[in-house]
Amino acid sequence: MMTAKAVSVVLAPDDSALAASALPLVDAALAGDGPVRLRLVSEGQDVEVPRPALAAMGRALAVLAEGDSVTVLPTRTELTTQRAADILRVSRPFLIGLLEAGEIDFRKVGSHRRVRAASLAAYMKADDARRRAAADELSAEAYDLGLI
C-alpha cells in the first residue's frame, strides 16, 4: 500500500491532446455498473478498477486535456493554511477568516492551523454550488429584463 502523499501531474502539450482523445472512451466506460476492465497495452494485461476510481481519472483527464495541472490529495491529508489558500486561490488571511467563521473545519497544532483536505473539498463543492445558483439567478433576471 502507498503512503498518503500529494501527487501533482503536469502534461506536455502532446500528452494533453492524448488525454483529450481518451475522454470519450472513459465517459463511455462509465455508463455501466460495477468494476471497469482496462487493457494495459504496455503490460499486455487487463486490470479491473472500481468505477469511482475511473470517474476520478476521467475528471483528471478533463483538466489535463485543458492544459492545466492536477493534484491528487488523500482526504485525510492535513494542509497548512498557505497550501489550503493556494488550492482555493485566495490569500492566506482570507482563508483564515473562512476558518475562524466556521466555513471550513480545521484543527490547531500548537499555534498553527491545519485544514483537512476533505474539509477543503467539501467547502469547494458547496462554494461551487452557491456560485452556480447565483449565476443561474443572474441569468434568469437578465432574461426577465430582456437583456438576453
N, C-alpha and C positions, 0 to 999 in steps of 0.2 A: 504494500500500500504506500502511496506517495505522501510525503509531508505536505501539509496545507500551506501553500505559498501562492502569492500572486504570480500570474503568468501574463506577460504582455506580448502581443503579436502585432507586427507591422509588416505588411506585404509590399513587395516590389510591384510596379505597375503591371507587369505581365501576369503576376500571380493574382492581382486584383481582378483582372479580366477572367482568369480561370475560376476564381471564386464566384463571379457573376454568372458564368456559364453553368456552374454546379447548382445554383439556387433553384431552378425549376425542378430538377431531379430530386433535390432534398424535399421541396414542398410536396411533390407527388408522393414521395415515400411516407410522408407524414399523414396522408389521407386515411390510412388503415388503422388497425388496432394492434396492440401487443408490440413485442420487440421488432426491430428492423434489422434485416440482414444486409450487410455491406460487403462488397468484394474489395479486398486489398490487393490490387493488381501487382504491386511490387513484391508482395509476400505469396501471391498465388493462393490465398485463403479467403474464406468468408468469415465474418465475425458478426455476432448479434449484439446490438446495443439497445438500451432502453429507448423507447420513443421520445421521452422528455429530453434525453441527452442529445438525440438527433435534432430536436427542436432548438435546443440551445446552440448547437453547432450551426444550424440554419440562420439563427439570428446573428451569430458572429460572422458568418459568411456574408450576410447582407451588409453589415457595417464595413467589413474588409473590402467588399466589392466597390464601395463608395470611396475607397482610398483612405479611410480612417483606420485608426488602430483599435484594438480590443484588449481589455484587461479582464482576466477571469480571477475573481476573488472567492475563496470559500466563504460561506456565510458566517462562519464562526470567527473569521479574521477580525481583529481589532485594529482600527486605524487611528493614527494621530489626527488631531484636528486639522493640521495643514494638509495631510493626504485626503481627508474627507472633503475639505474645502476645494481642493484641486479637482476631485471627482465631480463635485457639484458645479464647478466653475464659478465659485463665489469667493469672496475674501474670507480669510480666517475669522476676523471679527464678526462678519455677518453670520457665519456658521455658528460661532459661539452664542450669538443671540438666539439662533434657532434651538440650540441645545438647551440654553437656560429657559427658553419659553416652553420647553417640553415638546417641541415639534419632532425632535429626533432623540431616541433613547441613547444614553451614554453612561459611563461609569468613571469614577475618579480613581486614579492610581497615584497616590500621594497628592501632589498638586496638579497633576496632568489629567486631562480628559481623554478617554478612549471611546471611540464610536465603533460599534459592531457593524460589519458590512451588511448584515441582514437588516439592521435598523435603517441604515442609509438607503438601501434598496427599497424598503417599504416607504420611506419618505419620498423618494424619487418617483415611485409609482403613483402615490397619492397626489403629488405635485403635478405630474403629467395629466392626471385625470382632471384636476382643478383647471389647468391651463386649457385643456380641450373643451371643457364646459364653458369657460369664459369666451373662447374663440367661437364656439357654436352660438352663444348668446349674442355676441357682436355681429356675427354673420346674419342671424335672424333679424336683429334690429336694423342692420343695413338694408336687408331685403324689404322689411316693412316700410322703411323710409324711401324705398325706390332707388336706392343708391347702387344696387346691383341687379 
